[in-house]
């Protein structure tokens, strides 16, 4: 799905998937910087999609959180020296 999303959309585009299943299209959109709207009638597939989408979003945010955690002590130390 990443290849298809990349080939036919641009970053920031909105992709709509009326048969979201387990969220594969949504995961590709998150990874490639596209917006995504999807829906699914089956409750089991919906739950799986939500879990996958949240996990993908968390993976992308994790490196940013690590950088912030490393920077905060440096700023605190620099301020204490003044």
C-alpha positions, -999 to 999 in steps of 0.1 A, spaced: 0 0 0 29 24 6 39 22 -30 3 28 -42 -2 57 -19 32 72 -28 26 68 -65 -9 83 -66 -10 110 -39 11 138 -26 21 145 11 -9 161 28 -35 146 5 -66 130 19 -71 93 13 -105 78 19 -110 40 24 -146 29 29 -135 -7 35 -106 -1 59 -103 -37 71 -73 -39 95 -61 -4 86 -33 -11 60 -42 19 39 -43 41 70 -9 29 82 6 37 48 -9 71 49 5 79 84 40 67 74 39 88 42 24 120 56 -11 117 41 -43 123 59 -67 94 62 -104 87 67 -115 51 69 -145 32 81 -152 -5 88 -185 -22 96 -169 -53 112 -161 -46 149 -132 -70 150 -115 -54 120 -123 -19 134 -106 -28 167 -76 -42 148 -73 -11 126 -75 13 156 -47 -7 173 -25 -6 142 -31 30 135 -23 41 171 8 19 171 20 34 139 14 69 151 32 61 184 62 47 165 66 79 145 64 101 176 88 80 197 120 94 182 107 130 188 100 122 224 135 108 229 151 139 215 130 161 238 139 140 268 176 144 260 174 181 254 155 190 286 184 181 309 208 200 287 187 232 289 183 228 326 221 224 330 229 253 308 205 275 328 220 264 361 255 275 350 245 312 344 
